[in-house]
């Protein structure tokens, strides 16, 4: 498909990377260029599984809203999520005003990074709860028919027949966190995890409210082979879901970036470019029909999301894993799912040939 040619999709990401790398190299030399490259790779590694899930949601949206995701969405991903959101978090954690925090970020990035690290339990509880809700919503689905890990996923799907199973599990986890974390973090962790749960539920309710015809559309699609893409407020709800999902993935990257450099401008440049590469990968996966080619790819991405959510929860207890290990864990799930998909396709093809013979 002409639209799926890599050059048509990745040219902007590549051009922007080269331009920003030139600027960083000019002002910060080879060391700055090396740190910039590390930050880009960090962001892409941590968020590759995000691109897989994004492409599935994006496929349900109209072409107009897909374009919004790539234009307005990029602005939100780079400026709002990777610059403004950390500032708001530092505001909450430090009690400082917005302008004070901005000055802190620009002129005293080391202190800014320290305050952001202090707010890590709040960030990890919120982001971890949201990501775990995403994964549980996928696996605890009684209508899910295709299973990758045959000894686990069918059992999870069967458990999905019980109403509010995922909410009960997550609220139970929030209670466990409250009673087991450091006493000074108890309230903030409980509130943050509950807010993460509520945000996921709220976005789901919003989408259902504006798209109550979706089941009818799905039935029509199965009968006629046609598909009516989401538009209007239903598409807006999906768009907001994607942005929140992106923010949840970015938390680890933003905090981990300060272990690499204290320059807020370098962090924004590196993580911002990485975020744009992730958006481009999302579009490529969508237009190339990658999810259809690799039947277990979506499964692998959601296992990676489950793992990242669990890692964020574990970090609340002071267990710090290297960023490369966290990102590598997600890539292992995705890569294994791709290999399994290829092997399964070959097995099915051999079965089809044998039947014809």
ABEGO torsion letter per residue (X at the ends): XAAABAAAAAAAAAAAAAAAAAAAAAAAEAAAAAAAAAAAAAAAAAAAAAAAAAAAAAAABBAAAAAAAAAAAAAAAAAAAAAAAAAAAAAAAAGBBAAAAAAAAAABAAAAAAAAAAAAAAAAAAAAAAAAAAAAAAABBAABABBABAAAAAAAAAAAABBGAAAAAAAAAAAAAAAABBAAAAAAAAAAAAAAAAAAAAAAAAAAAAAAAAAAAAAAAAAAGBBBBBBEAAAAAAAAAAAAAAAAAAAAAAAAAAAABABAAAAAAAAAAAAAAAAAAAAAAAAAGAAAABAAAAAAAAAAAAAAAAAAAAAAAGBBBBAAAAAAAAAAAAAAAAAAAAAAAAAAAAAAAAAAX
